[in-house]
C-alpha cells in the first residue's frame, strides 16, 4: 500500500554556488534519472523517449499545473552519456 519514494534534500548553500554537480553526478537532472529509474543500459533509450513524450504532453496541456511541471523538468540537462558510462560493467 505504501509506495516508497526517494527523498531529495536540497542544500541551500549548493543552490547558491556555481557548482552544478549533484551527489557525484554531473547535475541534478542526471542524478534524478538514476535515482528514480535505477536503469540498466537497455532501459536508457526507453526512459529517454518516455520522458520526452510525457514532458511534451505536459507542455502542450491546457492545464497550468501540467505546464508548470513541464518547465521544472530539464530534459536537456540529463547527461545520457554519463548514465550509460555508469552502467558499463
Buried (B, 14 or more C-beta within 10 A) or exposed (E): EEEEEEEEEEEEEEEEEEEEEBBEBBBBBBBBBBBEBEBEEEBBEEBBEEBEEBBEEBEEEEEEEBEEBBEEBEBEEBBBEBBEEBBEE
